[in-house]
Amino acid sequence: MGINNGEKIVKKVSGFTARDIQHECDHLDGIIFLEKVTQKNGFATKEMINKYNLRNS
């Protein structure tokens, strides 16, 4: 990917690529993955992160 000199980039994506781009945009907006976790049955829950001290502070 080259430098775009501040120009807006518009591209239609789907699937994993869309999730990945949204994830990176969230970082730019100060949002971390854990703030979006809604299911409590996986490893990436706030409780599990706290239990295993996995959050970088």
C-alpha positions in Angstrom: 0.0 0.0 0.0 1.5 3.3 -1.0 1.1 6.8 0.5 -2.2 8.4 -0.4 -1.3 12.0 0.6 -4.4 12.3 2.8 -6.8 11.3 0.1 -9.8 9.3 1.0 -9.6 5.6 0.1 -12.9 3.8 -0.7 -12.9 0.1 -1.3 -15.7 -2.5 -0.8 -14.5 -5.5 1.2 -16.2 -8.3 3.0 -15.4 -11.3 5.2 -12.2 -11.4 7.2 -10.7 -8.5 5.3 -13.6 -6.3 6.4 -13.2 -7.4 10.0 -9.5 -6.7 9.9 -9.9 -3.2 8.4 -12.7 -2.4 11.0 -10.3 -3.7 13.8 -7.6 -1.3 12.7 -10.0 1.6 12.3 -11.2 0.9 15.8 -7.6 1.3 17.0 -7.4 4.7 15.4 -10.6 5.6 17.2 -9.3 4.4 20.6 -11.5 1.3 20.7 -10.0 -2.0 21.7 -11.3 -5.5 20.8 -12.4 -6.3 24.4 -14.9 -3.4 24.3 -16.8 -5.1 21.5 -16.8 -8.7 22.9 -20.4 -9.7 23.5 -20.3 -13.5 23.8 -19.3 -14.8 27.2 -18.3 -18.3 25.9 -14.9 -17.5 24.4 -11.5 -16.9 25.8 -11.5 -13.2 24.7 -13.8 -12.0 27.4 -13.0 -9.2 29.9 -13.1 -11.7 32.7 -10.6 -14.0 31.1 -8.3 -11.2 30.1 -8.3 -9.9 33.7 -7.9 -13.5 35.2 -4.8 -14.1 33.1 -3.6 -10.5 33.2 -3.4 -10.3 29.4 -4.2 -6.7 29.0 -1.2 -4.4 28.4 -1.5 -1.4 30.8 
